[in-house]
Amino acid sequence: MFNYRLGLSADWRRVFGEAAKLDKAAEIDGYADRQDLKGSLLKIAKQEGCRISLGTDAHHPEQLAFMDLALAAAYLAKIPADRIINFLTVDELKKWVQSHRP
């Protein structure tokens, strides 16, 4: 959480590379206090080809506006739209979800 606790330390290139290999998505949490997947990590995720999901972590309808912050983070990191699962068509999203179920 911003100004409260540090984020995780990890071999992020390896984490995002494995996510890309498995066709998994990492989430940008647009909740202002969280700042999950800061810009430097998003750049690594992009370089590794990881899919991205935009979320809000909303606990109240007004917090759905945090989607703008998640979208702005993706835009600033230059994540291509075709790597953001929120931009998939319904049929593409269903196919992607089904491909990850046993």
Helices and strands as residue ranges (DSSP letters): H 12-21, E 25-29, H 39-48, E 51-55, G 61-66, H 67-76, G 81-83, G 85-87, H 90-98
